[in-house]
């Protein structure tokens, strides 16, 4: 990740190498957003994970802390392999809350965009289908994982009209 002169990003970068709660070593900074920074981390038992830490200046607000945790827990209610699981949460000495999540390995959206000269093909299908049986999200995710960008032949048959 490129270093930024933004103080929030600089503070997040400064945490790399730290150990949280004598368990998780922050290996690298994956990204910084408006609410949190995300790190690749290694547990003392060797397991890998992603750690999302709420920015300290936001952690002083109990409502923001609760929202952060609630959104993390909400992800666990979605039973789909395309949704990252939240495995644990805790509080740092400075009051910042953090979530421990699955660490996904692979290409970032930013690097994929850059490799395609900042061009993406946008689907004209709705992002969220009306019902699962009508070419739902799992069919699209499976197609994306296959790399051909189209639902399976069985899925296509469901959409064909018979005259």
C-alpha positions, 0 to 999 in steps of 0.5 A: 500500500502506498504511504499517504500524508493523511494523518489517519493513514499515517497513524494506521500505517504506524500500527503495522507490527503491533500486537493486539491483546497479545494475540494478533500481530498486524502484518500489513495495512490493507486499506483505510476508510472513513471509519476504520483501517483494515490489516492482514494479521497473524494470530499467535497460533499461526492462523491468518485473519483480517483485523478491522480497527475503528478509528480512535477519534470515532471510538469515543462515541458509544453509538459509533462503537455499537454501530461498528460492531452491529454491522460486523455481526450483521455480516454473519447473518448472511449465509453466503460464501461471498460474504466475509465472516466476522470471527471475533471482536475486542477493545484496544487500550485506547478504546478502539474496537476491532473486528477479526474477520476472514482474510481473503487472498487475491486481487483487489478491485483497485488492482483489477481496475488498474490492470484493465486500464481503469475500465469495467464492464457494468452489467445491466442486470439488477444488483439484487434480484427479486428472488433467488430462483431468477438468476440470483446472486449465488449464480452470478458469484459462481459465474464470476469465479469461473471467469466467464462472466455468465451464469451457468447454462442451467441458469440461462435456461431458466431465463429463456422464454418459450414462444 
